[in-house]
Amino acid sequence: MYATLKLVHVTAVVLSGAGFAARYVRAASGRRPARGWLAAAPHAVDSVLLASALGLAWSGGLRPLEVPWLEAKLVGLVLYIVAGTIALKHGRTAGVRATAFALALLAYAWIVSAALTKHPLGWLAGGLA
């Protein structure tokens, strides 16, 4: 069960990140926001991502606020959401949106690196676990 949940989670992480980048490119190129299934897909992927994360924590007996690297991932998630929202919707200028996009990608990379290293500093801690 754990291996299946982890595969679902990792797949959702990749799809979520790729989808975010695609939405930014679409917005930055001046195209209209997606409609139909394309507009709903990020919500479905992110719901699967959250559900699989909760399932992994539960099956592993982990309490995210008591495990430093999971707590770091939650902080990174908040940063990713705030920067991503600015990049896609609320940035007043193209420069602000581009800067927010870069910060969101850094937060995404930090979240992934914290997961891979099992360390709250992620890649800053050096090496993989």
C-alpha positions as CSV (number, residue, x, y, z in Angstrom):
1,M,0.0,0.0,0.0
2,Y,2.8,2.4,0.9
3,A,4.6,1.9,-2.4
4,T,1.4,2.5,-4.3
5,L,0.7,5.7,-2.4
6,K,4.2,6.9,-2.9
7,L,4.0,6.3,-6.7
8,V,0.7,8.2,-6.8
9,H,2.2,11.0,-4.8
10,V,5.4,11.3,-6.9
11,T,3.3,11.2,-10.1
12,A,1.0,13.9,-8.8
13,V,4.1,16.1,-7.7
14,V,5.4,15.9,-11.3
15,L,2.0,16.6,-12.9
16,S,1.4,19.5,-10.5
17,G,4.7,21.1,-11.2
18,A,4.5,20.7,-14.9
19,G,0.9,21.9,-14.9
20,F,1.9,25.0,-13.0
21,A,4.7,25.8,-15.4
22,A,2.3,25.3,-18.4
23,R,-0.3,27.6,-16.8
24,Y,2.3,30.3,-16.3
25,V,3.6,30.0,-19.9
26,R,0.0,30.2,-21.1
27,A,-0.7,33.3,-19.0
28,A,2.6,35.0,-19.8
29,S,2.0,34.6,-23.5
30,G,-1.3,36.4,-23.2
31,R,-3.6,33.4,-23.9
32,R,-7.0,33.2,-22.3
33,P,-7.3,31.0,-19.2
34,A,-8.1,27.4,-19.9
35,R,-11.7,26.1,-19.8
36,G,-13.3,22.8,-19.3
37,W,-11.2,19.8,-18.3
38,L,-8.0,21.8,-18.8
39,A,-9.1,24.3,-16.1
40,A,-10.3,21.5,-13.8
41,A,-7.2,19.3,-14.2
42,P,-4.9,21.2,-11.7
43,H,-7.6,21.0,-9.0
44,A,-7.9,17.2,-9.5
45,V,-4.2,16.7,-9.6
46,D,-3.6,18.8,-6.5
47,S,-6.5,17.0,-4.7
48,V,-4.8,13.6,-5.5
49,L,-1.5,15.1,-4.3
50,L,-2.9,16.2,-1.0
51,A,-4.8,12.9,-0.4
52,S,-1.7,10.8,-1.2
53,A,0.4,13.0,1.1
54,L,-2.1,12.5,3.9
55,G,-2.2,8.8,3.2
56,L,1.6,8.5,3.2
57,A,1.8,10.4,6.6
58,W,-0.9,8.2,8.1
59,S,0.4,4.9,6.8
60,G,3.9,5.9,8.0
61,G,2.6,7.0,11.4
62,L,4.0,10.5,10.9
63,R,2.7,13.7,12.3
64,P,3.8,16.4,9.9
65,L,4.3,19.1,12.6
66,E,6.5,16.8,14.6
67,V,8.8,15.7,11.8
68,P,11.1,18.6,10.8
69,W,11.4,17.8,7.1
70,L,7.6,17.4,6.7
71,E,7.1,20.7,8.5
72,A,9.6,22.3,6.1
73,K,7.6,20.9,3.2
74,L,4.4,22.5,4.6
75,V,6.2,25.9,4.9
76,G,7.5,25.4,1.3
77,L,3.9,24.6,0.2
78,V,2.6,27.9,1.6
79,L,5.4,29.8,-0.1
80,Y,4.7,27.9,-3.4
81,I,1.0,28.7,-3.2
82,V,1.5,32.4,-2.4
83,A,4.2,32.9,-5.1
84,G,2.2,30.8,-7.6
85,T,-1.0,32.8,-7.0
86,I,1.0,36.0,-7.6
87,A,2.6,34.5,-10.8
88,L,-0.7,33.4,-12.3
89,K,-3.3,35.9,-11.1
90,H,-2.3,38.7,-8.8
91,G,1.0,40.1,-10.2
92,R,0.4,43.6,-11.4
93,T,3.3,43.6,-14.0
94,A,5.0,41.0,-16.1
95,G,8.1,41.5,-14.0
96,V,6.3,40.8,-10.7
97,R,4.7,37.8,-12.2
98,A,8.0,36.4,-13.6
99,T,9.7,37.0,-10.2
100,A,6.9,35.2,-8.4
101,F,7.1,32.4,-10.9
102,A,10.8,32.0,-10.2
103,L,10.2,32.0,-6.5
104,A,7.4,29.5,-6.8
105,L,9.8,27.2,-8.8
106,L,12.4,27.6,-6.0
107,A,9.8,26.7,-3.4
108,Y,8.8,23.6,-5.5
109,A,12.4,22.5,-5.8
110,W,13.0,23.0,-2.1
111,I,9.9,20.9,-1.3
112,V,11.1,18.1,-3.5
113,S,14.6,18.3,-2.1
114,A,13.3,18.2,1.5
115,A,11.4,15.0,0.5
116,L,14.5,13.4,-1.1
117,T,17.0,14.3,1.6
118,K,14.5,13.9,4.6
119,H,16.1,17.1,5.9
120,P,14.3,20.5,6.4
121,L,17.1,22.3,4.6
122,G,16.7,20.1,1.5
123,W,19.5,20.6,-1.0
124,L,21.1,23.2,1.4
125,A,21.9,20.2,3.7
126,G,23.9,18.6,0.9
127,G,23.5,15.1,-0.4
128,L,20.6,12.6,-0.5
129,A,19.4,10.5,2.4
